[in-house]
Amino acid sequence: MNNLAGYFIEHKVTSWLVTLLLGIGGMIAFLELGRLEDPAFTIKTAIVTAQYPGASPQQVEEEVTYPLENAIQQLPYIDKIRSISSNGLSQITVDIQSTYGPDDLPQIWDELRRKVNDLTPRLPPGVKAPVVNDDFGDVFGVWLNISGPGYSYQELRDFADLLRRELVLVPGVGKVALNGTLQEEVQIEISRTKMTALGIAPDQVFGILQSQNVVSNAGSVRVGSEYIRLHPTGEFSQVAELERVLISEPGATQLIYLGDIATIRRGFAEIPSNLYRYNGERALALGVSFAPKVNVVNAGHAVLARLAELDGERPAGMHIDTFYNQAVEVDASVQSFVLNFLASVVIVVGILLIFMGARSGLLIGLILALTVLGSFVFMKLWGIELQRISLGALVIALGMLVDNAIVVVEGILVGLQRGQSKLQAANAIVKQTAMPLLGATVIAVLAFAPIGLSSDATGEYCYSLFQVLLISLMLSWVTAITITPFFCALLFKEQIANGESADNDPYKGVIFVLYRKLLDFCMRYRAATLLLLAGLLVVAIAGFGMVRQSFFPPSNTPMFFADIWLPQGTDIRDTEAAVEAAEKIILADPRVDRAVSTIGRGAMRFILTYDPEKTYANYAQVLIRTHRQEDILPLIDALDQQLPEALPNITLKFRQLMLGPGGGAKIEARFSGADPAVLRQLGYQAQQILHNDIVATGVMHDWRNRTKVIRPQLDEAQARSTGINKSELDQVLLTNFSGMQVGLYRDGTRMLPIITRPPAGERLDASQMNNLQVWSPALRAYIPVSQVVSQFVTEWEDPLVMRRNRHRTLTVMADPSIISGQTAPQMMARVQQQIEAIELPAGYTFEWGGELENSQKAQTAVFGALPLGFLVMFIITVLLFDSFRQASVIWITVPLAIIGVTAGFLLTGIPFGFMALLGFLSLSGMLIKNGIVLVDEINLQLASGKDPFDCVVDAAVSRVRPVSMAALTTILGMAPLLGDAFFQSMAVVIMFGLAAATILTLVVVPVLFTLFHGIKPQLQTA
């Protein structure tokens, strides 16, 4: 380090080469960096689904969910298992521990599949093979809606299939998914009247259909030297061929064909599982996801270009409407951040020009630009994309990037004023400050280490913040001690003021004089100074209790969601009717730009932080885009009054698009135990408490209301005498009301189910169940179902059985009203004690979920790495000065930042969130860095042999400009982030905390230094 500055001053070619590499290389890297909206974080979740047709929720739980959970739980990677057992369906959500990264997941999913597949043969007969879906986290960043008045579903589907085939070939596209599709099927509507009149047994028809269209091996035959395959005809190549299937008994004189008793056609399932609507019309949703590590903006533009080329294939009147385009959003986000960044650069350079003069300001501005451009080079090498977190990190770093350069430039200026040559001044300041600045920079980086070392999803989401700050801050130290002296030698004159000597005092300015007087006063009255600061600190800590809390803020995207829940057991077609009524109200409002509705389950994951709801026929979600972000709250306020009036039987909840990981309700109270009735009673008590809160909305529990089930009472004796068993009764009921699958029709690459049912005119409703006819094998004739069913009894059942970590768990959910402006912690403070006071029976447990749990997990992950990070920071501080006392002087000043932080949040009203917590950790690094610069100068002054008291004062005065400039550039450089929802809480912490702490540090560090080292004021006049 002794002659590093001199080397770069004397070797101009090397210096220019480094400058060009950083500048030009950085510009090229910036253009080639991938672009995303949010940083990629792994959704460590898979869903295991298993169908058990005809089983009750309790049967599904006991016979399918329970054994599957036990098998899955054996994996050592499991964090938690959640399951939903409903009629004929088990949905198990498997969450992997946060310590496992994306590279571990493929192996984990393979082991999960093996566990599930090994268990499958031991599941009850009738259970279909479980399916493991580990693509749960795929993000479909381009969301297109295909609709057209007057077009049939098949016509929409044909065009959507064309788009899917073409778009998946676009470079950069990973997957293309089609949502809102209906199951195509071959429908055979068999007349019950004709079946009864002809005496044809249903099993006879079903058996023929099943065996006729089966692929089976007919073998091969040797003909001469050839071995020729045999392949008989008989398979169906057209749906019309089914009409010519002979169904009369072998040897019968009267030939009866299927077409004589049935109408056969291709159609779609009568009861859909998921529907999409766009601006009030039925639609299909086409989702495009991008391949990893691509530039989303370029790939998105390529998709749009291909769509434009395919526009000629679009039928007239059919529309392709974009609801969400990640490429456009990312482009706008990057441009916004670039503008924020440029604004910060202008602010920082402007401050430098004002306070350090034109040459110094431009020089440090140049070094700042080269450092930022150089950071892009290393971001490219490290595979870091431009996205919300990495761009925000650059803005955060911006003010700190000039700190090291300011110290070096300040030192060279002072040296030149004292008569040194440029080479001497540069070598002297670099030799003096290189190691302290390195230590201070490493400490500033380590302050962000808890983010980088956090194993939680939130830590993974914010990891690029640590990466970018590590790159940029370390690069700022390198440029400060290498090319900064080089440019100083180019721009500064050998003598700033001719004729001035080395004894000239460069600190005669008004600010320096006033500061010297203040510092002298505080050092003489140390006890009063420290007591005053302690009092301010106590007041600030007490005032912090008044600061609003939150986890992550809502997005700036002009979008919100309306979740609509109808009573459990509602037919999905009635849910769609309710959505149609809601859409008319929503779309009539001029503030609404467009709206998409998804019915039956949540939408496809179109951004990483969106958490789609699982499959429920009584659920719908309307995703609403407004013209302006400012329209959201007034619109929610209006809809919150209009929708419940028009649809009084719905449960309505509004949600905003959130930034950061999370999902679900903000307040969740979980009760676990064995008896559903007890769980419902406990949940009812919690619901009443939440209903009574003034801002609670969307209060419900996840077991929903109990539903009816019709139980035909089989007369065993009568059924046995007629040869009818329960399975045959189930078959009759299924065929007559829902339709029964009896085979598969092969249509090229697709396999269509063959569904048999009566014609619409003969399909009975519940009131005519006694009119059903059932085939009696013993009598060889149809008989009324009332001969084998004594009565039809209506009972109540739990339609959903929710489990968490293999225990039945009922979760009561609520959210604070968005228009109230209150946060979840504010609402939690009012209800927490009341809910926790609910008396739990023996064997039952309670825990909190929601935002409280998510926040605690994220904070635990960060604070888990905090002790190690702070220990390393403290050790570095001790090693820099070889003194515990001096390190303690610096660290004692860190809590003083709370004074400014509390004042900042109370003044702005912005909630203290997770990013504010990270900001506070980073703030500690900035303060320690300033303290190191100040204490290092004190030690240098003491080494000169002057009076100790004068040394402390002179050292503090000499560091006012670099410390204040570093703080000022950081504070004002953060100002543009106050308008960014994600970073504004962090900006408040750093701006207000650093402002207060810097002022106090310039006083407290000298005061504590004299106190700890026994330096007394009287020595000044001795």
Phi, psi and omega in degrees: 000346188298324184230025183295314179299317179299323180300314183285333176289320184278330181259082186293325181297316178299316181297315178294324179297315178298318180299314180294321179298317180291317184288300183290318179299322179294319179295319178294316180298320180300318181290332184265351181296141175296153181234130178225163175279308178241153176295147179289122169230146189280127173274103188274057186225138171231155179239127177255121179241141178220131179263138178224076188305133177090348184277146176285164178304322180291322177294319178299317181298311188283325188260340182239303185298312184301308179295326178294317178299318180298319179292317182293323184297341180290342178290136183284354187267356191287134172267302176208157179236126176238143183219153174233118175253119180230186183301109175072010185214134173244126177239114183246122179260122184250118178254130181268149179302144186292346181287346181267133184264181182299331180288337180277337191295318180306317179294320180296317180295324177297317179294324177298316179297320180296318178300315181292316180295324178296328181278334188309315180298339182266000176284157184299154174301141181099344178278124177284154184303127179299148181243132178257118179253107178255011176265022185300333185265006179299136181251121180261091190286342174247121184242110179251144177241129183249118182213168178180117179298134179091348179268142178284165178300320182297322180291320176296319182294319181298316180290322178296322178295323177298313179298319181297317180297323184279319186289331181293344180271353181291132179303134180095348180272132179266305182221155171229122184242145179247126183238156182083016181280154175256146179289117176282142184209161172264120184256123177247107181262102186266128179288120178294327180296315180291322178299317181292318182294322182272348179067036180269126179287136181298324180298330179295316180292315183295321181296321179294316181295323181289321185275335185292325189250027181265136175281120179222160186270122177261000176083194181219162181227145179271124177235103184063236181269000184257155176239104193253134181284142175260133181214089183296157173280181180125341176286155181275125175255342176221150181298327181298335180295336179297330180296334184266011177286127181279123183244357178290157183292150178303134178087355181292143181284331179262119180274122181244127179256156181301323179296341179287334184241359187219152170257128186241131179202164171271141180201198181233155182305136183291325181248104181286163176260335181205132180233149173238147174226144178231121180048044173089003180237149173301139184211166169250141181253125180250120181250134180243121175254150184261154177292156180296149173064023177262161172281106186300325181296311180296316180296321179296320177294326178294322178296315180296323178296319179293324177297320178297322178293327182274000184298333178294337179277349184285126177298145181299132179092350176268139187245144168244108183247136180267122175269322181212131178231105183301326181299316179293316181296318180294317180300315179294321180295315180296317179297319179297317180291324177297319177296317175301319181295314179296322177298319178295319178299314180299317180298312183297312180296321179300317178298316181296320180296321183290314190264342183239359179093164187296311184296312181296319181297313179294321181297311181292326175298321177296314179298321178299313180299316180295323179294317180294314179297320176297327178297324177298324179299312182287331174296320178297316180293327182273354179076030180267125180275164171278113179209183188309315187283314184293322178291320176297323179298323179295321178293319178299318183288339191307311181295327181283337184294337182268353185303308183295318180296322179298316180298316181292313180297317177301316181296319179294319179298315179297318179298317179294321179296332181269009172096004178284158173283166180300318181295316181296315182297318181294312180299320183294314184288323179292317178299320183289320192250351186304308183289315175302318179294323176298312179300317179295322179292316178300320179296318178298322177292316182296335177298334177267358184300323178304332176290313182292330182267354181292132181268355182286162178300325178295321177296320178294321179297321184263008187300323182294340174300313178294316182301312184292319179293322176300312181297307189290318182292318178293323177293327179295326177292318181297313181292330181295323185261001181241286187275344175296312175301326179298312180288329174299318180294329180284321190264331184268147175281159181299322179233121178293317179228113184298139175084356181277147186259175180291343181273358182297137180267114181278003187245054180261357184297164183300315182298317180295320181294314180296319179296320180299319180292318179297315182295318179299318180296312182295324181287332178283331180242063186298315184299313180296319179299311182292324177295319178298315180295320178297320177297316177300321181295317179297316179298319180295317180296319177295319180292336181296335177296342179270354181283134177292146181245151172203171181264287174233149183276166174287159182284160174280351179298131183285072185211144171211169185239146171242111177272126181243119177245124171262169179304143178302138183100354178293137176293141183299334178289328174287327175298318178296321179298321178295321179294320177302316179296321179293320181299322180299320179289316184294312185286344178285344181279126183293344179283347182275128177275307178199161183214139175240137177244137173239131188239130178104335174191175179292168180286168173297151182289104184262343168225160189296327185271001178278132182246101185288145177285152180281188189280118174215126181294337183264014185243142172214155177226130176254120179262119191243126174254130178258167179289325181225150179296329181291345181280347190297306185296313176300323180292318177299318180300317181291314182293329180296338177265322187284316185294313178297330177292319181283330183230079187292343184265009182261155166256122188246136175219130177262141179225144173263157176287118187264155174262137177092165180294160180152226180113161181080187180288153181284331177237123179226128176245118186253129175244130182238141179175185189268322190266119179301324181296319178293319178299318179296322179294316177297318179296323179298318180297317179294322179298319180297320178296316181290321178300328182282349179285143189290337184243002184290138177219159179062035182284121179196171172236159192278355174277348180058185179283152176291151184236163181279150171220131180271126183245093173299128182270104184286125176277101188303315184294312180294321180296319180295322182291335179262359178078021182254134177243178183299322182298320180290324176295317176302319182296319179296314180297316181297314183296318187281338183248316184251332188096140184241137177281128182241000180173189180232141175250122182271121181236083182065242182273355184251148176246112183260132176291143175262118185248129175252140178195165176286162174298162184304324181291335182260351180290128188270156170261177188298332183287347184245027182299327182293345180276358179297147175248134180237139182284130178257112178298329182288318182270349182056043181201164176276139177230155178298143182295337180294343178285340180243351177244118183287323179194164175250117184252133176263125180237172177248144179219162172279113184288339181226134173242110183263135180231149177221121183050045173071017174239141173298128185222126175255127183247121174269129187238147176200161177222148171289141179303133182297320184286346178287336182079001181275152179262166180300317178299326178296316178291321180300323181299330181277328188254345189301309183295322181295316182289320179294341179278353178298129183285126181260132174295163178300136179090000180248145182232162180224143174208157177269144173236214175067213185295325180299314180294314180299317180295317180296320179296316180295317180292322178298318180295320179290312182290340176296326179269350186296313182303317180295316180298314180291326178297315179297319178299317181292319179299318179298319179298318179295315182295327180297322185248356181053041185204126175288323182297314181292323176297320180296321178304316181292315186288333179295334183284343185301313182298342180298340180298334181301329180301311180288323182298312180299314179300319181298314182289324178290326180286318184274333183077006179284137180291149175275113183244192183296321180293330175294323177298316177296323177297323179293321177296316180293327178299323179300321177296320179296317182294319179295322178299316177296320179297321179297315180300319182289313182293325178298320179292323178299316179298320178296320179294319180297327181290345181282348177091005178286175176301132184304317182297316178297324179299316181295316181295311181298320180296316180297318179296320182291339181262359181302311185295307180297319181293315180293319179295318178299316179293316183296317179296320178294315183296306183286332175295335179278346187307318180300336181284349177297336178270357180262123186300323186286319188258357188296323180292323176294321180297319179298315180301310186289318184293306183285320180295316181290323179298310181293315185291326180295315179299315182289324181297320180297341177260314188290319182300310177299320180297311180294324180298314180293326180291314183290333183256007176065029178274120186256146182299329184300335181297341182294326184253005182292000000 
